[in-house]
Amino acid sequence: MKKLAFKLSSVSWQEKPHNGVSVRFTRAHCIFHQVEGLYIDENVTFADLKQAILLFAREMFGPDTQIRMRPSYFPFTEPSAEVDVSCNICHGKGCNICKGTGWLEIMGCGMVDPNVLEASGIDSKKYSGFAFGMGIERIAMLKWQVNDLRHYFENDMRFLKEFSSCVEV
């Protein structure tokens, strides 16, 4: 990143133990797969972050999807936010998936802390950026209206075969 002379964007995914600590796989299903995104360019603002997330949410869950951003804390972003989408299962009326709130948390995000940019050799007075991270299983659960995240980890072939058309071979 030290040779940066143009915008930088990146999306990656990885399997992560819960809270970053290796744990034994138990009924609690502590493993999740995460997609992370990073965008750095000149004059990137929180409004750009919000627009990118809104576009993602509407492409993924439908054009009527609403988002809300709640203040949060992440060590590498400032300001930071948790992002909720309107529940696409009950359409905001309240159900057991959204716990009666009409909203579902889908990701964390924020503006990259200028200290992180500087530590990476990027001039924080010239460049700014945003980052986000989301769990793949949570997104898939909402996309295909699966009522329990644990189904993805129980190796029930009847359940898994329902998604065979979603995978390119």
N, C-alpha and C positions, 0 to 999 in steps of 0.2 A: 504494500500500500504506500510505501514511501515515494514511489515514482508517479504518484497520482497527478495527472494533468487534465483529467476529464472526470465525468461523473462515474461513480461506482455503485453498482447494484448487485445484489447477491441473494439467492434463496437456497437454503440447504435443508436437509432433513436428517434426523438422527434418532436412535433409540436411546432413551435416557432413563436411568433409575430415578425413582421419585426423590426429590430434594437433592439430586446429584450424588447420592450415596448408594453403593451397591447393596442390594437387598435380596433376600431369598424370595422367589416367586411364590406367593401365597394367595389365599382367598381375597386378599385386599387388592390384588392386581396392581402392583406398584410400578410396573413398567409402562411407559407411554412413548409414542413416537412424535417427535416435534419437527415442525417446519419453522424455519427462521428466515427472516428477510432483513435486508439492510439496503438503504438507499442514501447515497451521499452525493451532493452536488452543490453548486452555489445557490444561495438564497432559498434553501428548503425550509419550509415552515410547518408548524403543527397543522395548519389548514391543509397542506399537501398530504400529511399523514392521514388526517381524517377523511379526505376525499379518496385516497387509495383504499382505505379500509371499507368505506361505503361502497365503492365500486366492486371490491372483492365480495362483500356480503351479498350484494344484489345479484351478481353473476352466479354465486354459489347457491343461494337460497331463494332467489326470486326477486322480481322488480319492486315488490311492495315491502321488502325487508327494511326495517329501521334499525339504526344503531344508537347506542348511548355509550359514552365514555365516562368512567368513574376514576377519580384521582387514585393513584396507587404509588408504590415504590418499587423500583428495580435499580440495582447498583450501577448500571451502565447507561441509564437514560434519565433525563431531567428536562421537562416534566415527564412523568410516566402515567399510564392509564391502563385500566382493565376495560376491555370492550365487550359489551353485551349486544346480542341481536334479538329482535322481537321473535318470540317463539313461533316457528313455522308449523308446529304441531297443533296448537290450540289457537293460533293467530291472536295471541295477546289476552285471551280470556282467562287463562290460568289452567294448568293441568299438572299431573304428577311429575312430568319431565322438568318443567320450569318451576316447580314447587309453588304453583299458584301465583307467580309474579308476572307472568307474561314475557319474561326476559331470560336469556341463557348466555352465560359467559363463554366467549370463544377464544379470547387471546389477551395477551399483555403486549403493550407497545410503549413507545415514547420517542422523544428526540434524543439523539445520541449526545451524551454529556461531552462538552467541549474538551474536558480533560482526557477523555478516551481518544478523541481525535488527535489531540496533541501528542499523547503517548504513542500513537500509531504513525507519527510523522506527518500528520495532515494539519494544515493551517486552519485552526478553528475560527479565525477572523474572516477567512475567505469561504470556507466550506461548512456546511451543516448537513444534518441527515436525520433519518428516522430508522427505527428498528422495530421488529415485531416477532413474536413467537406464538405458535398455536399447536395444540395437540391434534394429530391426524385423526385419531379415533373419535374425538369429540365432534370434529367437523363432519366426519362420515356418519356419525350417529344422527346428527341433525339433518344432513342432506337426505338420507334414506329413511328418516323417521324411525330409527331403532330405539326401542324404549329402555334399553339397559346396556351401558357400555361394556359390561362384563361378557356379553355374548361374543364379542370379538376374540376373547382369549380362552374360550372353553372348548375349542376344537370340535364343535358340533357340526359335522359335515352338512347336515340339513340346512343349518343357518348359513354356513359359508357358501354353499352352492347357489344361494339366492343372489350372490354378488358375482358369479362367474362371468356375467356379461359386462361387468365393469372393468375387467382385466384384459389387457391386450396380451396375447401369447405370441 
